Amino acid sequence: MQARPTDVRLEFLKYLLVGGLNTALSAAIILGVQWAGASPVVANMIGYGIGVAVSFALNSKFTFRTAATRHAALRFLVVVLISYLANLATVLSVLRLTHAPYLAQLSGIPVYVILGFIGNKYWALRNIPVRAEG
C-alpha cells in the first residue's frame, strides 16, 4: 500500500522529533568527548555509535510503526553506515576548510538526517508492519 503524502509528512515530522532528541543526545556526547580531549573524528564516532540503538528503537516503534526485527536492524545499520559516512565526509571537509571542529560537527547533521530518513522510509523500515497485540 502506497503512503499518502500526509502520511509521509507526518512520518518526517516524527522522524525529525526522534532525530532532534537523538541529535541532542549525540551532540552532547560528541561535544563532551571532544571537550575532554578526543579528536573530532573519535568524538563523532562515539556520539553516533551511542545514538544508533536509541534511534532504531524509536524510529521502528514510533516513526515508521514497524516491527523491530533482526532483518530491519541489519538494514537500519546499513542506512546508518551510509548516512554516517556521508556525515563524516562532511565533517572532515568542513574541518579541513574552516579548522572549526564545532562548525564541522554541526555541518554533518543535515546530511545524516536527510539520508537517514530516505533510507529508512523507503528501504530499511518499510513494509514491516507491527503485529497487533492480543
C-alpha angles and dihedrals in degrees: 000000000000117000116241117239091250089053091053091049091049091048090049091051090049089046089052091049092050089042091050092054091043092045091052090050093044094043092051090051094044094048093043093050091045091047088052089060107270120135118260091251094052092045090050092050093050095047095049093042092059092045095056096077093047091047094051093048095048098039095047094047104030109022106036099014094224134145113267095231128162089250091053090046092053092049090046090053090052089053090046091050094050092044091046093050090051089048092049092049088053093047093049093045094050091043091053092047099043107018084221108128097188093049088048091054092049092047092061095056100080091047091053094045097050096045091044094053094048093046095046098041097048103029124005101042102022127119096003101120122200110245117239112254120234 
